[in-house]
Amino acid sequence: SSLIFLAIIVVLLIINIYLWKVLKRNIYFYYIFYMLATFIMYLGFEGQLYNFGMRHHVVDHIIFISIRIWVFSLLMYTSNFLDTKTVAPRYYKFLKLFLIISLVGITLYQLIFYKTSISHLHFFENVLSFVWLTFILITVLVSGKDRKLELKYYLIPLFSFLFFISIGLIDGHFQVFPGDPFLY
């Protein structure tokens, strides 16, 4: 199942790189970074990065940076897909500014306090997950009323994503299902 997941990510990457090159639209650019971050996070969670001789501390740092790339690209993808820049330009500028300041700030903290930041980041990133989900929902609400067709196409994968993330988070804390919670 791990090989199938990685193959799907690689195929999606190739398709989106091709579409980005041909159509020259930023939405593919953000999706490429989303898929790359997903690929790296998955390799880290599955322990594949240890095969390259990386220590646990380094893998944790790579995963946290990947999470931030993932968050940025997901929110920018959402914003581009729902055309928030046109529908709500002030919100779009605020979102970009907030993302850049918060994600760069957290990454600087992580790198400046390289030896001690990981223990604090585990808790902090869990709290921030709700902030990022809130921003996704606000973006959907702000843009959705003017982009009804795009919203329908966006909500199907969004709810699927949230469903599987919820299962993984619940299982990670309560061990409801057998096996690795990340696989859910």
PyMOL commands that place a pseudoatom at each C-alpha (Angstrom):
pseudoatom trace, name=CA, resn=SER, resi=1, chain=A, elem=C, hetatm=0, pos=[0.000, 0.000, 0.000]
pseudoatom trace, name=CA, resn=SER, resi=2, chain=A, elem=C, hetatm=0, pos=[2.922, 2.334, 0.684]
pseudoatom trace, name=CA, resn=LEU, resi=3, chain=A, elem=C, hetatm=0, pos=[4.295, 1.819, -2.806]
pseudoatom trace, name=CA, resn=ILE, resi=4, chain=A, elem=C, hetatm=0, pos=[0.877, 2.502, -4.357]
pseudoatom trace, name=CA, resn=PHE, resi=5, chain=A, elem=C, hetatm=0, pos=[0.536, 5.743, -2.394]
pseudoatom trace, name=CA, resn=LEU, resi=6, chain=A, elem=C, hetatm=0, pos=[4.011, 6.912, -3.443]
pseudoatom trace, name=CA, resn=ALA, resi=7, chain=A, elem=C, hetatm=0, pos=[3.308, 5.978, -7.068]
pseudoatom trace, name=CA, resn=ILE, resi=8, chain=A, elem=C, hetatm=0, pos=[0.075, 7.986, -7.027]
pseudoatom trace, name=CA, resn=ILE, resi=9, chain=A, elem=C, hetatm=0, pos=[1.927, 11.014, -5.662]
pseudoatom trace, name=CA, resn=VAL, resi=10, chain=A, elem=C, hetatm=0, pos=[4.597, 10.730, -8.372]
pseudoatom trace, name=CA, resn=VAL, resi=11, chain=A, elem=C, hetatm=0, pos=[1.959, 10.401, -11.116]
pseudoatom trace, name=CA, resn=LEU, resi=12, chain=A, elem=C, hetatm=0, pos=[0.068, 13.436, -9.757]
pseudoatom trace, name=CA, resn=LEU, resi=13, chain=A, elem=C, hetatm=0, pos=[3.325, 15.369, -9.616]
pseudoatom trace, name=CA, resn=ILE, resi=14, chain=A, elem=C, hetatm=0, pos=[4.162, 14.570, -13.229]
pseudoatom trace, name=CA, resn=ILE, resi=15, chain=A, elem=C, hetatm=0, pos=[0.670, 15.503, -14.422]
pseudoatom trace, name=CA, resn=ASN, resi=16, chain=A, elem=C, hetatm=0, pos=[0.717, 18.807, -12.551]
pseudoatom trace, name=CA, resn=ILE, resi=17, chain=A, elem=C, hetatm=0, pos=[4.231, 19.705, -13.669]
pseudoatom trace, name=CA, resn=TYR, resi=18, chain=A, elem=C, hetatm=0, pos=[3.099, 19.116, -17.244]
pseudoatom trace, name=CA, resn=LEU, resi=19, chain=A, elem=C, hetatm=0, pos=[-0.066, 21.200, -16.756]
pseudoatom trace, name=CA, resn=TRP, resi=20, chain=A, elem=C, hetatm=0, pos=[1.918, 23.988, -15.105]
pseudoatom trace, name=CA, resn=LYS, resi=21, chain=A, elem=C, hetatm=0, pos=[4.394, 24.075, -17.986]
pseudoatom trace, name=CA, resn=VAL, resi=22, chain=A, elem=C, hetatm=0, pos=[1.666, 24.022, -20.638]
pseudoatom trace, name=CA, resn=LEU, resi=23, chain=A, elem=C, hetatm=0, pos=[-1.016, 26.227, -19.071]
pseudoatom trace, name=CA, resn=LYS, resi=24, chain=A, elem=C, hetatm=0, pos=[1.261, 28.528, -17.019]
pseudoatom trace, name=CA, resn=ARG, resi=25, chain=A, elem=C, hetatm=0, pos=[-1.242, 28.790, -14.162]
pseudoatom trace, name=CA, resn=ASN, resi=26, chain=A, elem=C, hetatm=0, pos=[-0.136, 29.262, -10.535]
pseudoatom trace, name=CA, resn=ILE, resi=27, chain=A, elem=C, hetatm=0, pos=[-2.708, 26.811, -9.247]
pseudoatom trace, name=CA, resn=TYR, resi=28, chain=A, elem=C, hetatm=0, pos=[-0.607, 23.916, -10.580]
pseudoatom trace, name=CA, resn=PHE, resi=29, chain=A, elem=C, hetatm=0, pos=[2.501, 25.409, -9.026]
pseudoatom trace, name=CA, resn=TYR, resi=30, chain=A, elem=C, hetatm=0, pos=[0.884, 25.356, -5.584]
pseudoatom trace, name=CA, resn=TYR, resi=31, chain=A, elem=C, hetatm=0, pos=[-0.394, 21.824, -6.103]
pseudoatom trace, name=CA, resn=ILE, resi=32, chain=A, elem=C, hetatm=0, pos=[3.113, 20.679, -7.095]
pseudoatom trace, name=CA, resn=PHE, resi=33, chain=A, elem=C, hetatm=0, pos=[4.464, 22.004, -3.797]
pseudoatom trace, name=CA, resn=TYR, resi=34, chain=A, elem=C, hetatm=0, pos=[1.543, 20.412, -1.954]
pseudoatom trace, name=CA, resn=MET, resi=35, chain=A, elem=C, hetatm=0, pos=[2.353, 17.030, -3.481]
pseudoatom trace, name=CA, resn=LEU, resi=36, chain=A, elem=C, hetatm=0, pos=[6.107, 17.386, -2.845]
pseudoatom trace, name=CA, resn=ALA, resi=37, chain=A, elem=C, hetatm=0, pos=[5.465, 18.273, 0.795]
pseudoatom trace, name=CA, resn=THR, resi=38, chain=A, elem=C, hetatm=0, pos=[3.079, 15.316, 1.094]
pseudoatom trace, name=CA, resn=PHE, resi=39, chain=A, elem=C, hetatm=0, pos=[5.721, 13.033, -0.435]
pseudoatom trace, name=CA, resn=ILE, resi=40, chain=A, elem=C, hetatm=0, pos=[8.430, 14.202, 1.973]
pseudoatom trace, name=CA, resn=MET, resi=41, chain=A, elem=C, hetatm=0, pos=[6.103, 14.025, 5.014]
pseudoatom trace, name=CA, resn=TYR, resi=42, chain=A, elem=C, hetatm=0, pos=[5.083, 10.504, 4.062]
pseudoatom trace, name=CA, resn=LEU, resi=43, chain=A, elem=C, hetatm=0, pos=[8.717, 9.425, 3.670]
pseudoatom trace, name=CA, resn=GLY, resi=44, chain=A, elem=C, hetatm=0, pos=[9.438, 10.923, 7.089]
pseudoatom trace, name=CA, resn=PHE, resi=45, chain=A, elem=C, hetatm=0, pos=[6.445, 9.352, 8.832]
pseudoatom trace, name=CA, resn=GLU, resi=46, chain=A, elem=C, hetatm=0, pos=[7.131, 5.973, 7.266]
pseudoatom trace, name=CA, resn=GLY, resi=47, chain=A, elem=C, hetatm=0, pos=[10.790, 6.104, 8.314]
pseudoatom trace, name=CA, resn=GLN, resi=48, chain=A, elem=C, hetatm=0, pos=[12.133, 6.068, 4.759]
pseudoatom trace, name=CA, resn=LEU, resi=49, chain=A, elem=C, hetatm=0, pos=[14.321, 9.126, 5.387]
pseudoatom trace, name=CA, resn=TYR, resi=50, chain=A, elem=C, hetatm=0, pos=[16.332, 7.076, 7.879]
pseudoatom trace, name=CA, resn=ASN, resi=51, chain=A, elem=C, hetatm=0, pos=[17.526, 5.001, 4.909]
pseudoatom trace, name=CA, resn=PHE, resi=52, chain=A, elem=C, hetatm=0, pos=[19.530, 8.066, 3.827]
pseudoatom trace, name=CA, resn=GLY, resi=53, chain=A, elem=C, hetatm=0, pos=[21.422, 8.050, 7.135]
pseudoatom trace, name=CA, resn=MET, resi=54, chain=A, elem=C, hetatm=0, pos=[19.399, 10.855, 8.696]
pseudoatom trace, name=CA, resn=ARG, resi=55, chain=A, elem=C, hetatm=0, pos=[19.049, 11.034, 12.445]
pseudoatom trace, name=CA, resn=HIS, resi=56, chain=A, elem=C, hetatm=0, pos=[15.667, 11.271, 14.163]
pseudoatom trace, name=CA, resn=HIS, resi=57, chain=A, elem=C, hetatm=0, pos=[16.167, 14.943, 15.019]
pseudoatom trace, name=CA, resn=VAL, resi=58, chain=A, elem=C, hetatm=0, pos=[16.885, 15.849, 11.377]
pseudoatom trace, name=CA, resn=VAL, resi=59, chain=A, elem=C, hetatm=0, pos=[13.869, 13.870, 10.140]
pseudoatom trace, name=CA, resn=ASP, resi=60, chain=A, elem=C, hetatm=0, pos=[11.625, 15.712, 12.610]
pseudoatom trace, name=CA, resn=HIS, resi=61, chain=A, elem=C, hetatm=0, pos=[12.900, 19.065, 11.320]
pseudoatom trace, name=CA, resn=ILE, resi=62, chain=A, elem=C, hetatm=0, pos=[12.321, 18.020, 7.708]
pseudoatom trace, name=CA, resn=ILE, resi=63, chain=A, elem=C, hetatm=0, pos=[8.775, 16.881, 8.521]
pseudoatom trace, name=CA, resn=PHE, resi=64, chain=A, elem=C, hetatm=0, pos=[7.936, 20.177, 10.247]
pseudoatom trace, name=CA, resn=ILE, resi=65, chain=A, elem=C, hetatm=0, pos=[9.261, 22.235, 7.339]
pseudoatom trace, name=CA, resn=SER, resi=66, chain=A, elem=C, hetatm=0, pos=[7.276, 20.010, 4.965]
pseudoatom trace, name=CA, resn=ILE, resi=67, chain=A, elem=C, hetatm=0, pos=[4.145, 20.611, 7.032]
pseudoatom trace, name=CA, resn=ARG, resi=68, chain=A, elem=C, hetatm=0, pos=[4.609, 24.364, 6.616]
pseudoatom trace, name=CA, resn=ILE, resi=69, chain=A, elem=C, hetatm=0, pos=[5.137, 24.063, 2.863]
pseudoatom trace, name=CA, resn=TRP, resi=70, chain=A, elem=C, hetatm=0, pos=[2.053, 21.849, 2.792]
pseudoatom trace, name=CA, resn=VAL, resi=71, chain=A, elem=C, hetatm=0, pos=[-0.050, 24.399, 4.703]
pseudoatom trace, name=CA, resn=PHE, resi=72, chain=A, elem=C, hetatm=0, pos=[1.110, 27.326, 2.568]
pseudoatom trace, name=CA, resn=SER, resi=73, chain=A, elem=C, hetatm=0, pos=[0.529, 25.508, -0.710]
pseudoatom trace, name=CA, resn=LEU, resi=74, chain=A, elem=C, hetatm=0, pos=[-2.864, 24.150, 0.403]
pseudoatom trace, name=CA, resn=LEU, resi=75, chain=A, elem=C, hetatm=0, pos=[-4.146, 27.577, 1.440]
pseudoatom trace, name=CA, resn=MET, resi=76, chain=A, elem=C, hetatm=0, pos=[-2.777, 29.237, -1.688]
pseudoatom trace, name=CA, resn=TYR, resi=77, chain=A, elem=C, hetatm=0, pos=[-4.231, 26.458, -3.844]
pseudoatom trace, name=CA, resn=THR, resi=78, chain=A, elem=C, hetatm=0, pos=[-7.611, 26.938, -2.167]
pseudoatom trace, name=CA, resn=SER, resi=79, chain=A, elem=C, hetatm=0, pos=[-7.402, 30.675, -2.636]
pseudoatom trace, name=CA, resn=ASN, resi=80, chain=A, elem=C, hetatm=0, pos=[-6.485, 30.335, -6.319]
pseudoatom trace, name=CA, resn=PHE, resi=81, chain=A, elem=C, hetatm=0, pos=[-9.084, 27.665, -7.010]
pseudoatom trace, name=CA, resn=LEU, resi=82, chain=A, elem=C, hetatm=0, pos=[-11.839, 29.803, -5.501]
pseudoatom trace, name=CA, resn=ASP, resi=83, chain=A, elem=C, hetatm=0, pos=[-10.363, 33.007, -6.987]
pseudoatom trace, name=CA, resn=THR, resi=84, chain=A, elem=C, hetatm=0, pos=[-10.203, 34.762, -3.627]
pseudoatom trace, name=CA, resn=LYS, resi=85, chain=A, elem=C, hetatm=0, pos=[-7.855, 37.379, -5.072]
pseudoatom trace, name=CA, resn=THR, resi=86, chain=A, elem=C, hetatm=0, pos=[-10.729, 38.683, -7.230]
pseudoatom trace, name=CA, resn=VAL, resi=87, chain=A, elem=C, hetatm=0, pos=[-13.660, 37.978, -4.909]
pseudoatom trace, name=CA, resn=ALA, resi=88, chain=A, elem=C, hetatm=0, pos=[-12.090, 39.280, -1.671]
pseudoatom trace, name=CA, resn=PRO, resi=89, chain=A, elem=C, hetatm=0, pos=[-8.799, 41.054, -2.424]
pseudoatom trace, name=CA, resn=ARG, resi=90, chain=A, elem=C, hetatm=0, pos=[-8.312, 42.464, 1.093]
pseudoatom trace, name=CA, resn=TYR, resi=91, chain=A, elem=C, hetatm=0, pos=[-8.800, 39.045, 2.672]
pseudoatom trace, name=CA, resn=TYR, resi=92, chain=A, elem=C, hetatm=0, pos=[-6.428, 37.533, 0.087]
pseudoatom trace, name=CA, resn=LYS, resi=93, chain=A, elem=C, hetatm=0, pos=[-3.687, 40.061, 0.957]
pseudoatom trace, name=CA, resn=PHE, resi=94, chain=A, elem=C, hetatm=0, pos=[-4.252, 39.456, 4.675]
pseudoatom trace, name=CA, resn=LEU, resi=95, chain=A, elem=C, hetatm=0, pos=[-4.096, 35.683, 4.187]
pseudoatom trace, name=CA, resn=LYS, resi=96, chain=A, elem=C, hetatm=0, pos=[-0.821, 35.856, 2.244]
pseudoatom trace, name=CA, resn=LEU, resi=97, chain=A, elem=C, hetatm=0, pos=[0.738, 38.254, 4.736]
pseudoatom trace, name=CA, resn=PHE, resi=98, chain=A, elem=C, hetatm=0, pos=[-0.381, 36.188, 7.723]
pseudoatom trace, name=CA, resn=LEU, resi=99, chain=A, elem=C, hetatm=0, pos=[0.879, 32.972, 6.133]
pseudoatom trace, name=CA, resn=ILE, resi=100, chain=A, elem=C, hetatm=0, pos=[4.255, 34.425, 5.248]
pseudoatom trace, name=CA, resn=ILE, resi=101, chain=A, elem=C, hetatm=0, pos=[4.815, 36.047, 8.652]
pseudoatom trace, name=CA, resn=SER, resi=102, chain=A, elem=C, hetatm=0, pos=[3.611, 33.064, 10.698]
pseudoatom trace, name=CA, resn=LEU, resi=103, chain=A, elem=C, hetatm=0, pos=[5.253, 30.319, 8.640]
pseudoatom trace, name=CA, resn=VAL, resi=104, chain=A, elem=C, hetatm=0, pos=[8.568, 32.153, 8.272]
pseudoatom trace, name=CA, resn=GLY, resi=105, chain=A, elem=C, hetatm=0, pos=[8.480, 33.057, 11.979]
pseudoatom trace, name=CA, resn=ILE, resi=106, chain=A, elem=C, hetatm=0, pos=[7.874, 29.479, 13.078]
pseudoatom trace, name=CA, resn=THR, resi=107, chain=A, elem=C, hetatm=0, pos=[10.564, 28.189, 10.715]
pseudoatom trace, name=CA, resn=LEU, resi=108, chain=A, elem=C, hetatm=0, pos=[13.069, 30.754, 12.005]
pseudoatom trace, name=CA, resn=TYR, resi=109, chain=A, elem=C, hetatm=0, pos=[12.260, 29.709, 15.576]
pseudoatom trace, name=CA, resn=GLN, resi=110, chain=A, elem=C, hetatm=0, pos=[12.742, 26.074, 14.568]
pseudoatom trace, name=CA, resn=LEU, resi=111, chain=A, elem=C, hetatm=0, pos=[16.117, 26.725, 12.957]
pseudoatom trace, name=CA, resn=ILE, resi=112, chain=A, elem=C, hetatm=0, pos=[17.472, 29.190, 15.550]
pseudoatom trace, name=CA, resn=PHE, resi=113, chain=A, elem=C, hetatm=0, pos=[16.641, 26.803, 18.394]
pseudoatom trace, name=CA, resn=TYR, resi=114, chain=A, elem=C, hetatm=0, pos=[17.496, 23.730, 16.338]
pseudoatom trace, name=CA, resn=LYS, resi=115, chain=A, elem=C, hetatm=0, pos=[18.391, 21.481, 19.291]
pseudoatom trace, name=CA, resn=THR, resi=116, chain=A, elem=C, hetatm=0, pos=[15.402, 22.297, 21.525]
pseudoatom trace, name=CA, resn=SER, resi=117, chain=A, elem=C, hetatm=0, pos=[12.563, 23.415, 19.257]
pseudoatom trace, name=CA, resn=ILE, resi=118, chain=A, elem=C, hetatm=0, pos=[11.222, 19.992, 18.213]
pseudoatom trace, name=CA, resn=SER, resi=119, chain=A, elem=C, hetatm=0, pos=[9.593, 19.193, 21.569]
pseudoatom trace, name=CA, resn=HIS, resi=120, chain=A, elem=C, hetatm=0, pos=[7.733, 22.527, 21.526]
pseudoatom trace, name=CA, resn=LEU, resi=121, chain=A, elem=C, hetatm=0, pos=[6.824, 22.294, 17.843]
pseudoatom trace, name=CA, resn=HIS, resi=122, chain=A, elem=C, hetatm=0, pos=[4.871, 19.041, 18.264]
pseudoatom trace, name=CA, resn=PHE, resi=123, chain=A, elem=C, hetatm=0, pos=[2.370, 20.777, 20.532]
pseudoatom trace, name=CA, resn=PHE, resi=124, chain=A, elem=C, hetatm=0, pos=[2.453, 24.091, 18.670]
pseudoatom trace, name=CA, resn=GLU, resi=125, chain=A, elem=C, hetatm=0, pos=[1.839, 22.532, 15.232]
pseudoatom trace, name=CA, resn=ASN, resi=126, chain=A, elem=C, hetatm=0, pos=[-1.163, 20.604, 16.602]
pseudoatom trace, name=CA, resn=VAL, resi=127, chain=A, elem=C, hetatm=0, pos=[-2.671, 23.853, 17.863]
pseudoatom trace, name=CA, resn=LEU, resi=128, chain=A, elem=C, hetatm=0, pos=[-1.890, 25.618, 14.593]
pseudoatom trace, name=CA, resn=SER, resi=129, chain=A, elem=C, hetatm=0, pos=[-3.653, 22.859, 12.640]
pseudoatom trace, name=CA, resn=PHE, resi=130, chain=A, elem=C, hetatm=0, pos=[-6.950, 24.294, 13.839]
pseudoatom trace, name=CA, resn=VAL, resi=131, chain=A, elem=C, hetatm=0, pos=[-5.846, 27.794, 12.774]
pseudoatom trace, name=CA, resn=TRP, resi=132, chain=A, elem=C, hetatm=0, pos=[-5.052, 26.525, 9.253]
pseudoatom trace, name=CA, resn=LEU, resi=133, chain=A, elem=C, hetatm=0, pos=[-8.357, 24.665, 9.019]
pseudoatom trace, name=CA, resn=THR, resi=134, chain=A, elem=C, hetatm=0, pos=[-10.136, 27.824, 10.153]
pseudoatom trace, name=CA, resn=PHE, resi=135, chain=A, elem=C, hetatm=0, pos=[-8.418, 29.802, 7.395]
pseudoatom trace, name=CA, resn=ILE, resi=136, chain=A, elem=C, hetatm=0, pos=[-9.453, 27.184, 4.832]
pseudoatom trace, name=CA, resn=LEU, resi=137, chain=A, elem=C, hetatm=0, pos=[-13.060, 27.418, 6.009]
pseudoatom trace, name=CA, resn=ILE, resi=138, chain=A, elem=C, hetatm=0, pos=[-12.974, 31.243, 6.018]
pseudoatom trace, name=CA, resn=THR, resi=139, chain=A, elem=C, hetatm=0, pos=[-11.557, 31.197, 2.475]
pseudoatom trace, name=CA, resn=VAL, resi=140, chain=A, elem=C, hetatm=0, pos=[-14.331, 28.843, 1.419]
pseudoatom trace, name=CA, resn=LEU, resi=141, chain=A, elem=C, hetatm=0, pos=[-16.981, 31.069, 3.029]
pseudoatom trace, name=CA, resn=VAL, resi=142, chain=A, elem=C, hetatm=0, pos=[-15.548, 34.311, 1.638]
pseudoatom trace, name=CA, resn=SER, resi=143, chain=A, elem=C, hetatm=0, pos=[-15.129, 32.987, -1.906]
pseudoatom trace, name=CA, resn=GLY, resi=144, chain=A, elem=C, hetatm=0, pos=[-17.857, 30.405, -2.062]
pseudoatom trace, name=CA, resn=LYS, resi=145, chain=A, elem=C, hetatm=0, pos=[-20.820, 32.710, -2.397]
pseudoatom trace, name=CA, resn=ASP, resi=146, chain=A, elem=C, hetatm=0, pos=[-19.441, 34.110, -5.670]
pseudoatom trace, name=CA, resn=ARG, resi=147, chain=A, elem=C, hetatm=0, pos=[-17.875, 30.876, -6.925]
pseudoatom trace, name=CA, resn=LYS, resi=148, chain=A, elem=C, hetatm=0, pos=[-20.622, 28.289, -6.418]
pseudoatom trace, name=CA, resn=LEU, resi=149, chain=A, elem=C, hetatm=0, pos=[-19.528, 25.893, -9.163]
pseudoatom trace, name=CA, resn=GLU, resi=150, chain=A, elem=C, hetatm=0, pos=[-15.883, 25.918, -8.066]
pseudoatom trace, name=CA, resn=LEU, resi=151, chain=A, elem=C, hetatm=0, pos=[-17.025, 25.502, -4.474]
pseudoatom trace, name=CA, resn=LYS, resi=152, chain=A, elem=C, hetatm=0, pos=[-18.883, 22.279, -5.290]
pseudoatom trace, name=CA, resn=TYR, resi=153, chain=A, elem=C, hetatm=0, pos=[-15.771, 20.832, -6.895]
pseudoatom trace, name=CA, resn=TYR, resi=154, chain=A, elem=C, hetatm=0, pos=[-13.609, 21.974, -4.013]
pseudoatom trace, name=CA, resn=LEU, resi=155, chain=A, elem=C, hetatm=0, pos=[-15.807, 20.717, -1.164]
pseudoatom trace, name=CA, resn=ILE, resi=156, chain=A, elem=C, hetatm=0, pos=[-15.782, 17.067, -2.260]
pseudoatom trace, name=CA, resn=PRO, resi=157, chain=A, elem=C, hetatm=0, pos=[-12.006, 16.600, -1.844]
pseudoatom trace, name=CA, resn=LEU, resi=158, chain=A, elem=C, hetatm=0, pos=[-11.936, 18.957, 1.161]
pseudoatom trace, name=CA, resn=PHE, resi=159, chain=A, elem=C, hetatm=0, pos=[-14.449, 16.880, 3.117]
pseudoatom trace, name=CA, resn=SER, resi=160, chain=A, elem=C, hetatm=0, pos=[-12.687, 13.667, 2.096]
pseudoatom trace, name=CA, resn=PHE, resi=161, chain=A, elem=C, hetatm=0, pos=[-9.386, 15.159, 3.258]
pseudoatom trace, name=CA, resn=LEU, resi=162, chain=A, elem=C, hetatm=0, pos=[-10.863, 16.299, 6.572]
pseudoatom trace, name=CA, resn=PHE, resi=163, chain=A, elem=C, hetatm=0, pos=[-12.524, 12.920, 7.101]
pseudoatom trace, name=CA, resn=PHE, resi=164, chain=A, elem=C, hetatm=0, pos=[-9.265, 10.992, 6.687]
pseudoatom trace, name=CA, resn=ILE, resi=165, chain=A, elem=C, hetatm=0, pos=[-7.258, 13.505, 8.723]
pseudoatom trace, name=CA, resn=SER, resi=166, chain=A, elem=C, hetatm=0, pos=[-9.851, 13.232, 11.511]
pseudoatom trace, name=CA, resn=ILE, resi=167, chain=A, elem=C, hetatm=0, pos=[-9.660, 9.443, 11.483]
pseudoatom trace, name=CA, resn=GLY, resi=168, chain=A, elem=C, hetatm=0, pos=[-5.861, 9.638, 11.657]
pseudoatom trace, name=CA, resn=LEU, resi=169, chain=A, elem=C, hetatm=0, pos=[-5.894, 12.175, 14.497]
pseudoatom trace, name=CA, resn=ILE, resi=170, chain=A, elem=C, hetatm=0, pos=[-8.518, 10.301, 16.501]
pseudoatom trace, name=CA, resn=ASP, resi=171, chain=A, elem=C, hetatm=0, pos=[-6.706, 7.009, 16.008]
pseudoatom trace, name=CA, resn=GLY, resi=172, chain=A, elem=C, hetatm=0, pos=[-3.360, 8.620, 16.833]
pseudoatom trace, name=CA, resn=HIS, resi=173, chain=A, elem=C, hetatm=0, pos=[-4.676, 9.625, 20.252]
pseudoatom trace, name=CA, resn=PHE, resi=174, chain=A, elem=C, hetatm=0, pos=[-7.086, 6.791, 21.065]
pseudoatom trace, name=CA, resn=GLN, resi=175, chain=A, elem=C, hetatm=0, pos=[-5.821, 3.784, 19.027]
pseudoatom trace, name=CA, resn=VAL, resi=176, chain=A, elem=C, hetatm=0, pos=[-9.267, 2.879, 17.671]
pseudoatom trace, name=CA, resn=PHE, resi=177, chain=A, elem=C, hetatm=0, pos=[-7.972, 1.034, 14.590]
pseudoatom trace, name=CA, resn=PRO, resi=178, chain=A, elem=C, hetatm=0, pos=[-5.114, -1.452, 14.370]
pseudoatom trace, name=CA, resn=GLY, resi=179, chain=A, elem=C, hetatm=0, pos=[-1.879, -0.333, 12.667]
pseudoatom trace, name=CA, resn=ASP, resi=180, chain=A, elem=C, hetatm=0, pos=[-0.311, 2.991, 11.886]
pseudoatom trace, name=CA, resn=PRO, resi=181, chain=A, elem=C, hetatm=0, pos=[-2.699, 5.980, 12.239]
pseudoatom trace, name=CA, resn=PHE, resi=182, chain=A, elem=C, hetatm=0, pos=[-0.930, 7.857, 9.394]
pseudoatom trace, name=CA, resn=LEU, resi=183, chain=A, elem=C, hetatm=0, pos=[-2.147, 5.242, 6.931]
pseudoatom trace, name=CA, resn=TYR, resi=184, chain=A, elem=C, hetatm=0, pos=[-5.736, 6.275, 7.612]
for i in range(1, 184): cmd.bond("trace and resi %d" % i, "trace and resi %d" % (i + 1))
show_as sticks, trace
zoom trace
